[in-house]
């Protein structure tokens, strides 16, 4: 991290526009359509824009809208019958990257396109809550909701607006837009080579300017390189070929500390690491006793140490950062392998000659899936395999890479899965754990939980929301469809030449702020650090 003196000097530096920033992504890209991707939209966040977006403090700020609608400013109106109306006033003079004007018609089209049953969107979250959209003029949008929605800002219009003039009447599942999207954002897609890279060029007609009136973005180009192997990533970073590597493995961060020209930047995250059970697989995993025994066999302290001390142990899917929703009293099954063994003994799961338990011919032998190349997750997976072996449960690693991992996750094609989720600033947990949640590949279903999440996601007042969140957390702790293990920490490697970069803790990714990043000349960084330019 920068010293206070160096930070003061950097604050006074003159901006140097231009240059190319090379970014390393640890995952392959399935599509560049922000509504269809199964991964974080790092590339998309630099190309397309929403009406509002969360900042580095997870607070919403206006983007294509001029203000963030609230009840206080009149942007949100609640009807006595429970309906909600949200009014957005759009920025004048904004154009799409092909020169066409951005208008209210694009916002309405985005809703119509995403909710279309023919469009196989990764998530249609929020689209079904909307009853209709009015566009009284080109710069005004009134969104009419069927009911109140506390998380309205985190769904649909935040991730990006689609260009009506290019996509109306098109098949969004197969349109060229999916590999070369046109947005209103600071960068434009120049080239996309699957498995290799995506090259973005500066949008010369971008609407935003800095405080001194200079047009953004500062950078000429961003090149995203696909680097799924952590060893290769470390080599490229040390060689100076990568200017920014977001969300690097914890172990790699420890190894890179002290490397000349590289800074390790930590930031908060609304993400968490978890162990999920598929309710579509072996019947034994639908036995709550087995799930409870597994929970009590896992020592979170060992997982933290193995991850270099970066993450923190957690007890809930609501991370402690979300202070308005987090319940510090939610029950958690403490690490107690002796109790785990007793649970299985009492339930009739007897050990066989090889030490693996079975009951009625069903052995407690399962597969566990993590994402290949996510070294931190693979390490955690191996720890869990060893810990469960100690209570008579055998796990075999069945790891998958990129798109294959995504497909297994969303289809429930696994027994146990070690993975990560990250939410928006206003989380919608029903997408993960709702009976019909688009991300619920597990097959877990609970009408009681559905009702608790419905109340949470429609309640607009803080104290009832807190109570609803506590009820949701208690049900998940009781049913254990998932075991929350660690809160993720945003750990990023950046060149000491990169200025303006601040991690974003939400699922909008860091690149929502890429317009204001710039690269200092090498001679300047050498002078500031007291050295010479190489």
C-alpha positions as CSV (number, residue, x, y, z in Angstrom):
1,X,0.0,0.0,0.0
2,X,1.1,3.6,-0.5
3,X,2.8,5.4,2.4
4,X,1.1,8.6,3.7
5,X,3.8,10.7,2.1
6,X,3.6,8.9,-1.2
7,X,-0.2,9.1,-1.2
8,X,0.0,12.9,-0.6
9,X,2.4,13.2,-3.5
10,X,0.2,11.1,-5.8
11,X,-2.9,13.2,-4.9
12,X,-1.1,16.2,-6.3
13,X,0.1,14.5,-9.5
14,X,-1.0,15.8,-12.8
15,X,-3.1,13.3,-14.8
16,X,-1.3,11.7,-17.8
17,X,-3.9,10.6,-20.3
18,X,-3.2,7.8,-22.7
19,X,-1.6,4.4,-22.5
20,X,-2.7,0.8,-22.4
21,X,-3.7,-1.1,-19.2
22,X,-3.3,-4.9,-19.4
23,X,-5.6,-6.7,-17.0
24,X,-5.5,-10.4,-16.1
25,X,-8.8,-12.3,-15.6
26,X,-8.6,-15.7,-14.0
27,X,-11.7,-17.0,-15.8
28,X,-12.7,-17.6,-19.4
29,X,-15.5,-15.5,-20.9
30,X,-18.7,-17.1,-22.0
31,X,-20.4,-13.9,-23.5
32,X,-20.1,-10.2,-23.2
33,X,-23.8,-9.7,-22.8
34,X,-24.1,-8.6,-19.1
35,X,-27.5,-10.2,-18.7
36,X,-26.3,-13.6,-20.1
37,X,-22.9,-14.1,-18.5
38,X,-22.5,-16.6,-15.7
39,X,-19.4,-14.8,-14.5
40,X,-18.6,-11.4,-13.1
41,X,-19.0,-8.7,-15.7
42,X,-15.6,-7.1,-15.5
43,X,-15.3,-6.4,-19.2
44,X,-19.0,-5.5,-19.5
45,X,-18.7,-2.9,-16.7
46,X,-16.3,-0.9,-18.8
47,X,-18.5,-0.9,-21.9
48,X,-22.1,-0.7,-20.8
49,X,-23.7,1.4,-18.2
50,X,-26.8,1.4,-16.0
51,X,-28.9,4.1,-14.6
52,X,-27.2,3.9,-11.2
53,X,-24.2,2.0,-9.9
54,X,-22.6,1.3,-6.5
55,X,-19.4,3.1,-5.6
56,X,-16.4,1.8,-3.6
57,X,-18.5,2.2,-0.4
58,X,-21.4,0.2,-1.9
59,X,-23.5,3.4,-2.0
60,X,-25.5,4.0,-5.2
61,X,-24.6,7.0,-7.4
62,X,-26.3,8.2,-10.5
63,X,-24.8,7.2,-13.9
64,X,-27.2,7.5,-16.9
65,X,-29.8,8.9,-14.4
66,X,-29.2,12.3,-13.0
67,X,-30.2,11.3,-9.4
68,X,-30.7,8.1,-7.4
69,X,-34.5,7.9,-6.8
70,X,-35.5,7.9,-3.1
71,X,-38.7,8.4,-1.2
72,X,-37.1,11.6,0.2
73,X,-36.5,13.2,-3.2
74,X,-39.8,12.1,-4.7
75,X,-38.3,9.5,-7.0
76,X,-40.1,6.7,-5.2
77,X,-43.8,6.7,-4.6
78,X,-45.6,4.0,-2.6
79,X,-49.3,3.4,-3.2
80,X,-51.7,2.4,-0.4
81,X,-52.2,-0.9,-2.2
82,X,-48.5,-1.8,-2.0
83,X,-47.5,-0.8,-5.6
84,X,-44.3,1.2,-6.1
85,X,-43.4,3.8,-8.8
86,X,-39.8,4.7,-9.4
87,X,-39.0,7.7,-11.6
88,X,-35.6,8.2,-13.3
89,X,-34.6,11.4,-15.0
90,X,-32.0,10.6,-17.7
91,X,-28.9,12.6,-18.6
92,X,-29.3,14.7,-21.8
93,X,-26.8,14.4,-24.6
94,X,-25.7,10.8,-24.0
95,X,-25.0,8.7,-27.1
96,X,-24.5,5.1,-27.8
97,X,-21.0,4.2,-29.0
98,X,-22.3,4.1,-32.6
99,X,-23.6,7.7,-32.3
100,X,-27.3,7.0,-31.8
101,X,-29.0,9.0,-29.0
102,X,-29.7,7.3,-25.7
103,X,-33.3,7.7,-24.6
104,X,-36.0,6.4,-22.3
105,X,-37.1,4.0,-25.0
106,X,-33.8,2.1,-24.5
107,X,-34.6,1.7,-20.8
108,X,-38.1,0.3,-21.5
109,X,-36.7,-2.0,-24.2
110,X,-34.1,-3.4,-21.7
111,X,-36.9,-4.5,-19.5
112,X,-38.9,-6.0,-22.4
113,X,-35.9,-7.8,-23.7
114,X,-34.7,-9.3,-20.5
115,X,-38.2,-10.5,-19.4
116,X,-38.9,-12.1,-22.8
117,X,-39.1,-15.9,-22.1
118,X,-37.2,-16.6,-25.4
119,X,-34.1,-14.8,-24.0
120,X,-32.0,-17.3,-22.0
121,X,-30.7,-14.7,-19.6
122,X,-28.5,-15.7,-16.7
123,X,-30.8,-13.8,-14.4
124,X,-34.0,-12.0,-15.1
125,X,-33.9,-10.7,-11.5
126,X,-36.3,-7.8,-11.0
127,X,-37.9,-8.0,-14.4
128,X,-41.0,-9.9,-13.2
129,X,-41.6,-7.4,-10.4
130,X,-42.3,-4.7,-12.9
131,X,-45.9,-4.2,-14.1
132,X,-45.1,-1.7,-16.8
133,X,-42.9,1.2,-17.8
134,X,-44.0,4.7,-18.8
135,X,-41.9,7.0,-20.9
136,X,-43.6,10.4,-20.9
137,X,-40.6,11.9,-22.8
138,X,-37.2,10.9,-24.0
139,X,-35.5,11.7,-20.7
140,X,-38.1,10.4,-18.2
141,X,-38.7,6.8,-17.2
142,X,-41.4,5.7,-14.7
143,X,-41.1,2.1,-13.6
144,X,-44.3,0.7,-12.1
145,X,-43.7,-2.2,-9.7
146,X,-46.3,-4.7,-8.7
147,X,-45.2,-4.3,-5.1
148,X,-42.6,-2.5,-3.1
149,X,-39.0,-3.6,-3.7
150,X,-36.2,-2.6,-1.4
151,X,-33.6,-3.9,-3.8
152,X,-34.9,-2.2,-6.9
153,X,-31.6,-0.4,-7.5
154,X,-29.6,-3.6,-7.5
155,X,-31.5,-5.4,-10.2
156,X,-32.0,-5.0,-13.9
157,X,-31.2,-1.3,-14.7
158,X,-28.0,-1.2,-12.7
159,X,-26.1,-3.8,-14.8
160,X,-26.6,-2.1,-18.1
161,X,-29.0,-0.7,-20.6
162,X,-29.5,-2.4,-24.0
163,X,-29.6,-0.4,-27.3
164,X,-33.1,-0.6,-28.7
165,X,-32.1,0.6,-32.2
166,X,-29.7,-2.3,-32.6
167,X,-31.5,-5.2,-30.9
168,X,-35.2,-4.7,-31.4
169,X,-36.6,-7.8,-33.1
170,X,-33.3,-9.7,-32.8
171,X,-32.6,-13.0,-31.1
172,X,-30.6,-12.0,-28.1
173,X,-29.4,-15.6,-27.6
174,X,-27.4,-15.5,-30.8
175,X,-26.9,-11.8,-31.8
176,X,-23.4,-10.5,-32.6
177,X,-24.0,-8.1,-29.7
178,X,-23.0,-10.9,-27.3
179,X,-19.4,-10.8,-28.5
180,X,-19.2,-7.1,-29.4
181,X,-21.7,-5.1,-27.3
182,X,-22.4,-1.5,-28.0
183,X,-22.9,0.6,-24.8
184,X,-22.7,4.1,-23.5
185,X,-19.6,3.4,-21.4
186,X,-16.1,4.7,-21.5
187,X,-14.6,1.9,-23.6
188,X,-15.7,0.1,-26.7
189,X,-15.0,-3.5,-27.7
190,X,-12.4,-3.7,-30.5
191,X,-11.7,-7.5,-30.5
192,X,-12.8,-10.6,-28.6
193,X,-10.8,-13.8,-28.9
194,X,-12.2,-16.5,-26.8
195,X,-9.8,-18.0,-24.3
196,X,-7.2,-15.4,-25.1
197,X,-8.2,-11.7,-24.7
198,X,-10.6,-8.9,-25.1
199,X,-9.3,-5.6,-26.3
200,X,-11.2,-2.3,-25.5
201,X,-10.5,1.1,-27.0
202,X,-11.3,4.5,-25.6
203,X,-14.8,5.8,-26.5
204,X,-14.0,9.2,-28.0
205,X,-17.6,10.4,-27.5
206,X,-18.0,9.5,-23.9
207,X,-20.3,11.8,-22.0
208,X,-18.5,12.1,-18.7
209,X,-15.8,14.7,-17.8
210,X,-13.6,15.1,-14.8
211,X,-13.7,17.9,-12.3
212,X,-11.4,20.0,-14.5
213,X,-13.6,19.5,-17.6
214,X,-11.4,16.9,-19.2
215,X,-13.2,14.2,-21.1
216,X,-13.0,10.7,-19.7
217,X,-11.7,8.0,-19.9
218,X,-8.0,8.8,-19.5
219,X,-6.7,5.5,-20.8
220,X,-6.5,4.8,-24.5
221,X,-7.0,1.1,-24.2
222,X,-7.7,-1.8,-21.8
223,X,-6.7,-5.4,-22.8
224,X,-8.1,-8.2,-20.7
225,X,-5.9,-11.3,-20.9
226,X,-7.4,-14.7,-19.9
227,X,-4.9,-16.2,-17.4
228,X,-6.6,-19.0,-15.4
229,X,-3.4,-20.6,-14.1
230,X,-2.1,-18.9,-10.9
231,X,1.5,-19.8,-11.5
232,X,1.4,-18.2,-15.0
233,X,-0.3,-15.2,-13.5
234,X,2.4,-14.7,-10.9
235,X,5.1,-15.0,-13.6
236,X,3.4,-12.4,-15.8
237,X,2.9,-10.0,-12.9
238,X,6.5,-10.2,-11.8
239,X,7.6,-9.6,-15.4
240,X,5.6,-6.4,-15.5
241,X,3.3,-7.6,-18.3
242,X,0.1,-7.1,-16.1
243,X,-0.9,-3.7,-14.9
244,X,-3.9,-5.0,-12.9
245,X,-4.9,-8.4,-11.6
246,X,-8.2,-8.2,-9.7
247,X,-9.1,-10.8,-7.1
248,X,-5.9,-12.8,-7.2
249,X,-5.5,-15.9,-5.1
250,X,-4.5,-15.2,-1.5
251,X,-1.4,-17.4,-1.7
252,X,-0.2,-15.4,-4.7
253,X,-0.8,-12.2,-2.9
254,X,1.5,-13.4,-0.1
255,X,4.2,-14.3,-2.6
256,X,4.0,-11.0,-4.4
257,X,4.3,-8.8,-1.4
258,X,7.4,-6.7,-1.7
259,X,7.8,-7.2,-5.4
260,X,9.2,-4.1,-7.1
261,X,6.6,-2.1,-9.0
262,X,3.7,-4.1,-7.7
263,X,1.2,-3.1,-4.9
264,X,-1.2,-5.4,-3.2
265,X,-4.5,-3.6,-2.7
266,X,-7.0,-5.0,-0.3
267,X,-10.6,-4.0,-0.1
268,X,-13.9,-5.2,1.4
269,X,-16.2,-7.5,-0.4
270,X,-19.8,-8.5,-0.2
271,X,-18.9,-12.0,-1.2
272,X,-18.5,-15.3,0.7
273,X,-17.1,-18.8,0.3
274,X,-19.4,-21.7,1.0
275,X,-20.0,-25.4,0.7
276,X,-23.2,-26.3,-1.0
277,X,-25.1,-29.6,-1.1
278,X,-27.0,-30.8,-4.1
279,X,-30.5,-32.0,-3.2
280,X,-30.7,-33.7,-6.6
281,X,-27.9,-36.1,-5.9
282,X,-27.2,-38.8,-3.4
283,X,-30.1,-39.3,-0.9
284,X,-27.8,-39.2,2.1
285,X,-27.1,-35.5,1.4
286,X,-30.8,-34.8,1.9
287,X,-30.5,-36.1,5.4
288,X,-30.1,-33.1,7.8
289,X,-28.0,-35.2,10.2
290,X,-25.4,-35.8,7.5
291,X,-25.3,-32.1,6.6
292,X,-25.0,-31.2,10.3
293,X,-22.2,-33.6,10.8
294,X,-20.3,-32.2,7.8
295,X,-20.7,-28.7,9.2
296,X,-19.2,-29.7,12.6
297,X,-16.3,-31.5,10.9
298,X,-15.0,-28.3,9.2
299,X,-12.6,-26.0,11.1
300,X,-12.9,-22.5,9.7
301,X,-9.7,-21.5,11.5
302,X,-7.7,-23.9,9.4
303,X,-9.3,-22.5,6.2
304,X,-8.3,-19.0,7.2
305,X,-4.7,-19.9,7.9
306,X,-4.5,-21.8,4.6
307,X,-5.7,-18.7,2.9
308,X,-2.9,-16.6,4.3
309,X,-5.1,-15.0,6.9
310,X,-6.9,-12.8,4.4
311,X,-10.5,-13.9,4.8
312,X,-12.5,-14.1,8.0
313,X,-14.7,-17.0,9.3
314,X,-18.5,-16.3,9.0
315,X,-21.7,-17.8,10.3
316,X,-24.2,-16.5,7.8
317,X,-24.7,-16.0,4.1
318,X,-25.2,-12.3,5.1
319,X,-21.7,-11.0,5.4
320,X,-20.9,-8.8,8.5
321,X,-20.2,-5.9,6.2
322,X,-24.0,-5.6,5.6
323,X,-24.6,-4.3,9.1
324,X,-28.2,-3.4,8.5
325,X,-29.0,-7.1,7.7
326,X,-26.4,-9.2,9.4
327,X,-27.6,-11.1,12.5
328,X,-24.6,-11.8,14.8
329,X,-26.7,-14.1,16.9
330,X,-27.6,-16.5,14.1
331,X,-26.9,-20.1,15.3
332,X,-23.8,-21.8,14.0
333,X,-22.6,-25.4,14.4
334,X,-19.2,-25.1,16.0
335,X,-16.3,-27.2,15.0
336,X,-16.7,-30.4,16.9
337,X,-15.6,-33.6,15.1
338,X,-16.4,-35.7,18.1
339,X,-20.0,-34.5,18.1
340,X,-20.0,-35.0,14.3
341,X,-19.0,-38.7,14.8
342,X,-21.7,-39.1,17.5
343,X,-24.4,-37.7,15.2
344,X,-23.5,-40.2,12.5
345,X,-23.2,-43.1,14.9
346,X,-26.6,-42.3,16.4
347,X,-28.2,-42.0,13.0
348,X,-27.0,-45.6,12.1
349,X,-24.2,-44.7,9.7
350,X,-21.7,-47.4,10.6
351,X,-18.1,-47.4,9.6
352,X,-17.0,-50.1,7.1
353,X,-13.7,-51.9,6.9
354,X,-12.2,-49.0,5.0
355,X,-13.5,-46.5,7.6
356,X,-16.2,-45.1,5.3
357,X,-19.7,-45.0,6.8
358,X,-22.8,-46.5,5.3
359,X,-26.4,-47.0,6.1
360,X,-28.9,-49.3,4.3
361,X,-26.3,-49.9,1.6
362,X,-25.7,-46.1,1.0
363,X,-22.1,-45.2,1.5
364,X,-21.1,-41.7,2.5
365,X,-18.9,-41.4,-0.5
366,X,-19.4,-38.3,-2.6
367,X,-17.7,-36.0,-5.1
368,X,-16.8,-32.4,-4.4
369,X,-16.5,-29.8,-7.1
370,X,-14.4,-26.6,-7.1
371,X,-13.3,-24.4,-10.0
372,X,-10.1,-25.5,-11.6
373,X,-7.4,-22.8,-11.3
374,X,-9.0,-21.2,-8.3
375,X,-6.1,-22.2,-6.2
376,X,-7.5,-20.9,-2.9
377,X,-10.7,-22.9,-3.4
378,X,-8.8,-26.0,-4.4
379,X,-6.7,-25.8,-1.2
380,X,-9.8,-25.4,0.9
381,X,-11.3,-28.4,-0.9
382,X,-8.4,-30.6,0.0
383,X,-8.7,-29.5,3.7
384,X,-12.4,-30.4,3.7
385,X,-11.6,-33.8,2.1
386,X,-9.2,-34.6,4.9
387,X,-11.5,-33.3,7.7
388,X,-14.5,-35.3,6.4
389,X,-12.4,-38.4,6.1
390,X,-11.8,-38.2,9.8
391,X,-15.5,-38.7,10.5
392,X,-16.0,-41.5,8.0
393,X,-17.0,-39.5,4.9
394,X,-15.1,-39.9,1.6
395,X,-14.9,-37.0,-0.9
396,X,-13.3,-37.3,-4.3
397,X,-12.4,-34.1,-6.1
398,X,-14.3,-33.6,-9.4
399,X,-13.1,-30.1,-10.3
400,X,-14.2,-28.3,-13.5
401,X,-12.9,-25.2,-15.3
402,X,-14.7,-22.1,-16.5
403,X,-17.9,-22.7,-18.3
404,X,-18.0,-26.4,-17.2
405,X,-18.0,-25.3,-13.6
406,X,-20.7,-22.8,-14.2
407,X,-22.9,-25.4,-15.9
408,X,-22.4,-27.9,-13.1
409,X,-23.2,-25.2,-10.5
410,X,-26.4,-24.0,-12.1
411,X,-27.7,-27.5,-13.0
412,X,-26.8,-29.1,-9.6
413,X,-24.6,-31.6,-11.4
414,X,-22.4,-32.2,-8.3
415,X,-22.7,-33.7,-4.9
416,X,-20.9,-31.0,-2.9
417,X,-19.6,-27.8,-4.3
418,X,-17.1,-25.3,-2.9
419,X,-17.7,-21.9,-4.4
420,X,-18.3,-18.2,-4.0
421,X,-21.1,-15.8,-4.4
422,X,-21.0,-12.0,-4.3
423,X,-24.0,-9.7,-4.1
424,X,-25.1,-6.3,-5.0
425,X,-25.2,-3.5,-2.4
426,X,-28.8,-4.4,-1.8
427,X,-28.7,-8.2,-1.8
428,X,-31.4,-10.4,-3.3
429,X,-30.9,-13.8,-1.6
430,X,-33.8,-15.4,-3.3
431,X,-31.8,-15.8,-6.5
432,X,-29.5,-18.2,-4.6
433,X,-31.9,-20.0,-2.2
434,X,-35.4,-19.3,-3.5
435,X,-37.3,-22.4,-4.7
436,X,-37.3,-20.9,-8.2
437,X,-34.1,-18.8,-7.8
438,X,-32.1,-18.7,-11.1
439,X,-28.9,-19.5,-9.2
440,X,-30.4,-22.3,-7.1
441,X,-29.0,-25.3,-8.9
442,X,-29.0,-27.2,-5.6
443,X,-32.7,-28.0,-5.9
444,X,-33.3,-26.9,-2.3
445,X,-36.8,-25.7,-1.7
446,X,-38.4,-24.2,1.4
447,X,-41.8,-22.4,1.3
448,X,-41.0,-21.0,4.8
449,X,-37.7,-19.5,3.5
450,X,-39.4,-18.2,0.3
451,X,-41.8,-16.3,2.4
452,X,-39.1,-14.8,4.7
453,X,-37.1,-13.7,1.6
454,X,-40.2,-12.2,0.0
455,X,-40.8,-10.1,3.1
456,X,-37.2,-9.0,3.2
457,X,-37.1,-8.0,-0.5
458,X,-40.4,-6.1,-0.4
459,X,-40.1,-4.3,3.0
460,X,-38.9,-0.7,2.7
461,X,-38.4,0.1,6.4
462,X,-35.2,-0.7,8.2
463,X,-36.3,-2.5,11.4
464,X,-38.8,-4.9,9.8
465,X,-36.2,-5.6,7.2
466,X,-33.7,-6.5,9.9
467,X,-36.2,-8.9,11.5
468,X,-36.9,-10.5,8.1
469,X,-33.2,-10.9,7.4
470,X,-32.8,-12.6,10.8
471,X,-35.6,-15.0,10.1
472,X,-34.0,-15.9,6.7
473,X,-30.6,-16.5,8.3
474,X,-32.2,-18.7,11.1
475,X,-33.9,-20.9,8.5
476,X,-30.8,-21.4,6.5
477,X,-28.8,-22.2,9.6
478,X,-31.4,-24.8,10.6
479,X,-31.8,-26.4,7.1
480,X,-28.2,-26.1,6.1
481,X,-28.5,-26.3,2.3
482,X,-25.2,-24.5,2.4
483,X,-22.4,-24.0,4.9
484,X,-21.2,-20.4,5.0
485,X,-17.4,-20.6,5.7
486,X,-15.4,-17.5,4.9
487,X,-16.0,-13.9,3.9
488,X,-14.0,-13.1,0.8
489,X,-11.6,-10.2,0.7
490,X,-10.8,-8.3,-2.4
491,X,-7.1,-8.8,-2.9
492,X,-5.7,-7.2,-6.1
493,X,-2.3,-6.8,-7.6
494,X,-1.7,-3.5,-9.5
495,X,1.2,-1.8,-11.1
496,X,2.5,1.2,-9.1
497,X,1.9,3.2,-12.2
498,X,-1.9,2.7,-12.1
499,X,-3.7,5.7,-10.5
500,X,-7.3,6.2,-9.5
501,X,-8.0,2.5,-8.9
502,X,-10.2,1.6,-6.0
503,X,-11.7,-1.8,-5.5
504,X,-15.5,-2.1,-5.6
505,X,-17.0,-4.5,-3.0
506,X,-20.1,-5.4,-5.0
507,X,-20.9,-7.7,-8.0
508,X,-20.6,-4.7,-10.3
509,X,-16.8,-5.2,-10.2
510,X,-13.9,-2.7,-10.0
511,X,-14.3,-1.7,-13.7
512,X,-17.4,0.3,-13.0
513,X,-14.8,3.0,-12.1
514,X,-12.4,2.5,-15.0
515,X,-13.1,5.8,-16.7
516,X,-11.0,7.7,-14.1
517,X,-8.0,5.4,-14.1
518,X,-4.7,6.5,-15.6
519,X,-1.1,5.4,-15.9
520,X,1.8,7.5,-14.5
521,X,5.0,7.5,-16.6
522,X,7.6,5.1,-15.3
523,X,10.0,7.9,-14.6
524,X,7.4,9.5,-12.2
525,X,6.9,6.3,-10.2
526,X,10.7,5.8,-9.9
527,X,11.1,9.4,-8.6
528,X,8.2,9.0,-6.1
529,X,9.7,5.8,-4.8
530,X,13.1,7.2,-4.5
531,X,14.6,5.1,-7.2
532,X,15.6,5.4,-10.9
533,X,13.6,4.6,-13.9
534,X,14.7,1.3,-15.3
